[in-house]
Amino acid sequence: GYLRANGLTQDRLAAKIGMSPSSLSAKRRGTRDFSFEEVIVLCDLLGTSIDEIAPSADEVRASKLGDA
């Protein structure tokens, strides 16, 4: 994925954005949410855009419906 393509490990990425590896892991798994600011920094470090990594509106709606 994006980490490997940028020569980063999860630990190195966590250090670059100023969070613990365990916090980054929880956020990547979806058990905790990224802040908007963290997403911006991640995109910059990974050389991508929010459009490329964010789910579509349809995916979000489907996720919400699946939780009901």
C-alpha positions in Angstrom: 0.0 0.0 0.0 0.9 3.6 0.5 3.4 2.9 3.3 5.4 0.4 1.3 5.3 2.6 -1.8 6.8 5.5 0.3 9.4 3.3 2.0 7.8 3.8 5.4 7.0 1.4 8.2 4.0 2.1 10.5 6.4 3.0 13.3 8.3 5.5 11.1 5.0 7.1 9.9 3.7 7.4 13.4 6.9 9.1 14.5 6.7 11.5 11.5 3.1 12.6 12.4 3.7 12.7 16.2 1.6 9.8 17.4 2.4 6.5 19.0 2.5 3.4 16.7 -0.4 1.8 18.7 -2.6 4.9 18.1 -1.8 4.9 14.4 -2.5 1.2 14.3 -5.9 1.7 16.0 -6.8 4.5 13.5 -5.7 2.4 10.5 -7.9 -0.5 11.8 -10.9 1.9 12.2 -11.2 1.5 15.9 -10.3 5.2 16.4 -10.9 8.1 14.0 -8.2 10.3 12.3 -8.6 14.0 12.8 -8.9 16.1 9.7 -5.5 17.6 10.4 -4.0 14.1 10.7 -5.5 13.1 7.4 -3.9 16.2 5.7 -0.5 15.4 7.2 -0.8 11.7 6.2 -1.7 12.6 2.6 1.3 15.0 2.4 3.7 12.4 3.8 2.3 9.6 1.5 2.2 11.7 -1.6 -1.5 11.3 -2.1 -4.7 13.3 -1.9 -7.8 12.9 0.3 -9.8 12.1 -2.9 -7.6 9.0 -3.4 -7.9 7.6 0.1 -11.3 8.7 1.3 -14.4 6.5 0.8 -17.0 7.7 -1.6 -20.3 9.0 -0.2 -22.0 5.8 -1.4 -19.5 3.7 0.6 -20.2 5.8 3.7 -23.9 5.5 3.3 -23.6 1.7 2.8 -21.4 1.5 6.0 -24.0 3.4 8.0 -26.9 1.3 6.7 -24.9 -1.9 7.5 -24.5 -0.8 11.1 -28.2 -0.3 11.7 
